Amino acid sequence: MFPGLSKILPGCAIALKFSFVMLRVAEMFGATSGMGYFVQYYSDFARFDLVIVGFIFIAIVLVNIMNVFDLMNRKVLHWTIND
């Protein structure tokens, strides 16, 4: 159907993960709200319990986003997936 998609979508997955990390770094240094700011703010006050909660929340959100992306990937590229 679209032979280039089987090479483009894995690159999109990598870009999605990288953009998520860069968003968190930008929030840590230049924002006054967001999960990156939350983690940075509480790490400054040595509230490492809340820092860990922030990291776990960020990880859960990223895993869910990647699961949705993988589901979309399987629907679009159903002919390349070996079950």
Secondary structure, 3 states (H helix, E strand, C coil): CCCCHHHHHHHHHHHHHHHHHHHHHHHHHHCCCCHHHHHHHHHHCCCHHHHHHHHHHHHHHHHHHHHHHHHHHHHHCCCCCCC
